[in-house]
Amino acid sequence: MSGHFGFSYTGLIFLILLFIPNTIWTKRKPLGYTPEKESKFLLLFERAGEALTCCCALVFSDFNIQKWTAWSWWLIGAFILMAMYELWWVRYFRSGQQLSDFYSSFLFIPLAGATLPVIAFFMLGIYGRVVWMLIATIILGIGHIGIHIQHKKELDV
């Protein structure tokens, strides 16, 4: 459960799928988006979780494709969630790019822009049996999803 050190091409693919739309987003943020009121506590968790998740994704070879077993379904599920995440971004970029679009659900998954990648990386951690990735994504989820919940509540007021 602790993981084997080595490069993970699967982790790199996941990170590319994560970073490309986020990089585009920096130029296409929703109107009225402001991070100034974000909880410092949640922001600390988000930043720590981001760093830990990125490191884990790259340095544990356990995430690479292995011989097929029933355990492989965890990897397939993780890839499906990342595909859904990409589709959510396509929908966002085609929308009016309002705050309500950014904090929307996708296929009944609330706050999909925050929830889908966190769950995908958690499932990747299960697939690789790497406890460090599981811990990293829990930290990330507390911060990232927590901040999105905070913004959504402000929007709904």
C-alpha angles and dihedrals in degrees: 000000000000098000138235120263115241139102117295115209088183090057090049091053090051091050092049089051088051099044103043097065092037090054090051089047092061086070095039106044117159118267110266095020111151127167095191096100096049117129110260088215093055091042090054090052092046094051094044091047092049093052094044094045093049092049093047092047091057106036103048115076090195089089093064118104111279135184110304116270134149085268088067089076087076089061092046090050090050091051091048090053091049089050089052088049090054090049090050089055091049089053091048094049091048092049129080086269094236124157089257089057092050095051095041130127124242124209090346093309108127120228088005095181089064102027103048099058093043092053091043092054090044089054089048087055091052091048092051092040089229111152091192090063090049091052092044093052093047089054090046092047094052091053104033099040090038091056091048090051089051092052093044091053090052089050093050094051 
